Amino acid sequence: MLELIDITKRFKKTEAVKNMNMYIQKGEIVGLLGPNGAGKSTAISILSSLAEPTSGEVNFQHKSIIKDPQELRKIIGIVPQEIALYEDLSAEENMKFFGRIYRLKGKKLEKKVTEVLEQIGLSNRRKDIVKTFSGGMKRRLNIGVAMLHDPEILVMDEPTVGIDPQSRNYILQTVKRLNQERQMTVLYTSHYMEEVEFLCDRIYIMDKGNLIASGTKNEIKQILSSENTITLKADHWTHEFIDKLEKNPVIHQMRVEDHEITLVVSREVSIFSELAKLAEKTHITLTAVDVKIVTLEDVFLHLTGRALRD
């Protein structure tokens, strides 16, 4: 349905996207993951026809959107990372304003505003000024604006950042329902792996402008099929303990937090007695040592050397 072919985007001497290939099929939810600065927003802008690549091609239903973006723009909805609303207007006034931009008017516009406000759970706040809304309500209204013209493709860039768990869950359930009931195609970026686990059929992972992995959740987890993720917990860490772990050749990846260290090691290696001896030698009291089931977060750490939120 939508395809990026060998896309590169340069800004002066910086390559934000490097030879990226990606496809989105009708009716699926695709996740695009990457740390800050990975090139996700640039890729989304190109895919949405809001920016032109330095080289490469973008096709919608086998036709170039670089040459003619109008067909794509008719059927795509964009939910930006930043709230894009007029805060001094009511929810209804915002919807009508953006609805007219989509060339909706009269009874059709009134019907769509009522329908979408119902879908996003804001019918009872339609007359209220947006600046009185919570962050979660603004996010939901932002999504509602993108849905007014019944888009076939919905592009969502970090739609749940900075909101309460209840609103976040509402948004996730809404996206899932739209996909199931309308066969709406969704491209979803997030800093929350559990959202991607819940929503997405396929996943692309970017880092430093490069596409470094793609596939279904299970296919991506197979990257670590020969490795274990071990979590160590303690009240504190010493520099010597951390230094020894960093120099250990059997540890492939490592992440250090205040009271937790995550290690990725080969399944063929038994490292537990070694960890216990090292802890005793460096005066660390381990409160827990756990072997975890492979998660997308573990794969991301393995591929990029950092957590998604870093």
N, C-alpha and C positions, 0 to 999 in steps of 0.2 A: 504493500500500500504506500509506504513512505521509505525512502532509501537514501542514505549518504554513501557516496562512492569516492574513496581516496580524497577526503576533504582535508585541506590544510588552510589554516588561518594565521597570518602573520600580522603583528603590530610592531612596526619598525624592525627591531632585531629579535623580538620575542615571537616564538611559535606557540600560540595558545592551543592550537589543535594540529596534530601531526598525522597525516595520511589515515584519517579515520573512516572506517567502514561500519555501517550500522543499518539494520532494517527493522521496520515495525509492520507487523501484519494486522489486518483488520480484526478488531474484537479482542485484542490481547492487552494486558497491562505490562509495560516494559519499564524496568527500573534502570536509572542511570546514576551510578554512585561514584564518588570521588571526594578527596579532601578539598579544602578551600584552595583555589588556584589550579585545580586539575584541568580546567577547560570546559566544565559542564555547561556553564551559562553561555559561553561562546558557541558551543555545539548546539544548544537549544535555540539560540538566536538564528543560527544558520538554517537549522531544520524548519524553523517557523517562518522563514523568508524575511526575517527582520534584519539580517545581515548577510552580505555576500562573502563566500569563501575566497581566499587568495587563489586556490586551485581546487579542482575536483568538481563533482556534480551532485545535485540533489534532485531526486525524481519523486514525483507524486503520481501514482498510477501510470508509471513508465513515461511521464512527461516532465521535462525540466522546469522546476519552479524558479530557477535563476533567470531563465528567459521570460517566463510567464507565471507569476506567483498567484494570480487572481483566483484560480480554481481552488487552490489550497486554502487561501485566506477566507473563502466563503464557508468552509466546513471545519475550521480549526478554532479552538478556544484556548486562551492563554491565561494561566493563573500565575502572576509574577511573584517572586520572593518578597518584594516589598508591597505593602498594602497600597492599592491604587484606587482610592475612593475619595469622594468629596465629603469631608467630615462635617461640614456645616449644612449638608443636605440630609434629608431623611433616607432611610433604606429604600423606600418606594421611589423617591426622586432620583436617587442614584441609579436604580434599575431602569427607570424610564429614560434617563439621559443616555446611558450606554445602549439601551435598546434601540434608540433612534439612530445611533451610530451604526448599528447592525441593520438599519433600514426597516425596523419594525415600527408600526404606528397603529393608531386607532384601537379597535376592539382586540386585534391580534396581540398588540403590545400589552394591553391591560390583562389579557388572559395569560400571557407568558409570565408577566411579573407576578401575578397571583400564584401561578403554578410553581415557579421556581422558589418563591419565598416559602411556600409550603414544603418543598423538597429540602430546603436548607434549614428548616425549623425556625423561621423568623417571621411568620405570618402575624403573630401578635405584637411585633415590634416594627411593622412596616411604616408607621407614621413617626417613629422616633428618630431623633437626630443621631447620626452615626458617631459623633464624638462622645456620646454617652454610652456607647457599646463597649463591651469587654474585648480583649484581643482576640479571643476565640470567635466571638460574634462577627467581628470585622473580617476575619479570615473566611468565615462561612459566606458572608456577603460577597467577598472578593471572588469566591468560587461561583456563587450564583450569577454574578455579572458575566462570567465566562461561559455560562450554560444557557444564556437567554436565547441564542439563535440555534439551539439544538445541534451543537457541533458533533461531527463524527469523530473528531480527534480532540482530546483534551490534554494540553501540556501543563503540568503542575510542577513548579519550581519551589521546593521546600515549603509546601503549603501549611505545615503544622509547627513552624518555628515559633517558639515563645508563647505557646498557648497552654491552657489547663488540660489535664488528662481527659475530662469529659468532652470538651470540644474536639480534641484530637481524635478520640474514638468515634465521635459523630461524623467527622470528616472522612475517616477511613471507611466507615460503614456506608457512607453516601457514595464514595468512589466505587466501592465494591458493587453496590446496588445498581449504579448507572451502567457499569460494565456488564453485569449479568442480565439486566432487564432490557437495555437498549443496544447491547453489543457495542457500547462506546469504547473506542480505542484510547488508551491512556499512556502517556509518557510521564513517569513519576521520578523526581529526584528527591532525596531525603538524606538527613544526617542520622536517621534512626533505622538501624538494621531490622528491628522488629517490624517496622512498617513495611519494609521491602519483603520480608519473609511472609507477611500476611497477605500482601496485595499482588505481588508481581509474578507473572508467568515466566519471563526471562529477564536477565540482568546483564548490564554492561558495566564494567568497572574501568574508570579513567584515572590516570595519575600523570601529572606533569605533561599534559597534552596528548598522552598516548593512551590508546585503548589496550589494556593489559589482560583483560579476561572477558569472556562472554559465554552465555549459556543459560540453561535452566538452573534453579537453585541447587538441585542435586548434582548437576554436572559441575557446577562451580565448586561445590563442597568436595567433589572427588579430587580436586587439586591437592587436598590434604589427606587423601585416603591412606597414605603411607606414614602419616605423622600424627602425633598426639599433642593436645594442648594441655599444659599443666599450669594450674594456678597455685601460687604460694601466698600465704597470708601470715603477717606478723605485725607486732605493734610498731616496729621500726626496722630500717635497713641500715647497714653500714656500707661505707664506700668500698671496703675490701670485699664484702659479700657480692655486691653488684659488679665490681671489677672482675672477680673470678668467673662469674656467670657470663659476662660479656666476652671473655676470652676462651670460654669452653667451646671447642669445635663442634660438639654434637648438638648445640643449641642453635637452631636456624633463625629464630626471631625472638625478640624479647621486648616487653613493655613494662615499665616501672611506674607504679602509682604509689600514693602515700602508704597504704597498708597492704598492697597487693602487687605481685609480680606475675605476669603471664609469659610462659615459655612455650615455644613450638619446637618439638624434638621428634626425631625419627621413632617410629613404633618399635623398631628393632633394638633400640637402646634402652637399657634399664638404668635410670639415672637417680632413682629415689634414695638409695643408700649414699650415693655421692652427695646429694643435696643435704641429707641429714648430717653427714660429716662436716660439710662446708659450713652449715649453720652453726654447729657446735664450735668449730674452730674460730669463727668470726663473731661469736657471742650473739647470735640471733636465735630467738625462740620462735619456732614456727608454730602458729596456732592452727593451721590447716594446710593440707596438700591435696589438691583435687585434680583428677583427670577428667576433662570435659568432653562432651560430645561436640564434634566439629560444627561450628556455626559460621554464618557469613562474615561475622566480625573477625573470626579467626583467620579466614581466608584473606580478608582484606588486610589484616595485620601482616600475614605472610607475604602478600604481594607487594605491599607498599612500605612496610616497616613502621607503620603508624596506625593509630585508630582513626576511624572516620571522623570523629569530632576534633582531632588534633588540628 
